[in-house]
Every structure is written in C-alpha cells, then in structure tokens.
C-alpha cells in the first residue's frame, strides 16, 4: 500500500462527503424553515460510513443546532 496515495484519496473522499452533506443539510433546513416545520433548538443527526470490502461500519451521532450558541 502506498501511504501517500491512501491518505490523499481518503482526504478527498471525506472532503466530498463533508461538502455534499453540508449542502444537503442546508437545503433541507431552508425548506423546513420556509414550510414552517423546522423544529426549534436542534436537529439530531446521524452519519454512517461503511466500507463493505473491509466489513467496517462507523456511526457518528450528534446534533445540529439551529438556535442559540453553537
């Protein structure tokens, strides 16, 4: 395995995940806000990353706040 290739490829993948996820979340929040259905305070969120070839699943749970301090 080439460590440099691996690290660059992984960072590119994670950057794509982060950027595209942020865009989708922003769109969904904007739509909910316009529809008057955006819950007050925060939004529970969950991200799952899977690499089937490695039998790996990683879950991250968190909250995206829409009001108050970050």
Backbone torsions as a table, in degrees:
resi	resn	phi	psi	omega
1	UNK	NA	138.6	176.3
2	UNK	-95.2	111.0	-175.6
3	UNK	-59.4	-40.9	-178.9
4	UNK	-64.5	-46.3	178.0
5	UNK	-60.7	-45.9	179.4
6	UNK	-58.7	-51.4	-177.6
7	UNK	-62.9	-42.8	178.8
8	UNK	-64.7	-42.3	-179.9
9	UNK	-65.8	-42.7	179.6
10	UNK	-64.4	-43.9	179.3
11	UNK	-63.1	-39.5	178.2
12	UNK	-63.5	-43.9	178.3
13	UNK	-61.1	-48.8	-178.1
14	UNK	-65.8	-34.4	176.4
15	UNK	-65.3	-43.1	177.8
16	UNK	-61.6	-43.7	177.8
17	UNK	-59.7	-47.7	-178.0
18	UNK	-63.2	-46.8	-176.8
19	UNK	-67.8	-47.6	-177.9
20	UNK	-69.0	-35.8	177.6
21	UNK	-65.1	-43.6	179.0
22	UNK	-60.2	-42.8	179.6
23	UNK	-61.9	-44.3	-179.7
24	UNK	-65.1	-41.8	179.3
25	UNK	-64.5	-45.8	179.4
26	UNK	-59.6	-43.3	178.3
27	UNK	-61.5	-45.6	-178.1
28	UNK	-66.1	-39.8	178.8
29	UNK	-66.2	-43.4	179.2
30	UNK	-60.7	-44.5	179.3
31	UNK	-63.0	-43.7	179.1
32	UNK	-64.9	-38.3	179.5
33	UNK	-65.3	-44.6	179.1
34	UNK	-64.6	-33.7	179.9
35	UNK	-82.9	-8.2	-178.7
36	UNK	75.9	22.6	-177.2
37	UNK	-113.4	8.9	-179.1
38	UNK	-73.9	119.3	178.7
39	UNK	-63.2	145.6	179.3
40	UNK	-73.5	146.0	172.3
41	UNK	92.4	-82.2	-174.7
42	UNK	-152.9	166.7	-178.2
43	UNK	-123.9	113.7	174.3
44	UNK	-59.6	138.3	-177.9
45	UNK	-135.7	152.3	179.6
46	UNK	-143.4	134.4	177.0
47	UNK	-123.2	134.3	177.2
48	UNK	-122.2	126.1	175.7
49	UNK	-112.0	127.3	-179.9
50	UNK	-125.4	138.5	170.0
51	UNK	-126.2	90.3	-175.0
52	UNK	-55.1	-36.8	-178.0
53	UNK	-63.5	-21.6	179.2
54	UNK	-105.4	-3.1	-176.2
55	UNK	65.1	30.7	-174.6
56	UNK	-107.2	133.2	171.2
57	UNK	-133.9	130.5	179.6
58	UNK	-128.9	125.0	-177.9
59	UNK	-114.8	133.6	175.8
60	UNK	-122.1	124.1	176.2
61	UNK	-108.5	145.9	179.6
62	UNK	-166.5	-167.7	178.6
63	UNK	-137.8	137.8	175.2
64	UNK	-105.8	115.0	-177.5
65	UNK	-83.0	141.2	179.3
66	UNK	-114.7	-5.6	178.9
67	UNK	-143.2	159.2	175.8
68	UNK	75.4	-156.3	-177.4
69	UNK	-83.7	147.9	-178.9
70	UNK	-75.2	NA	NA
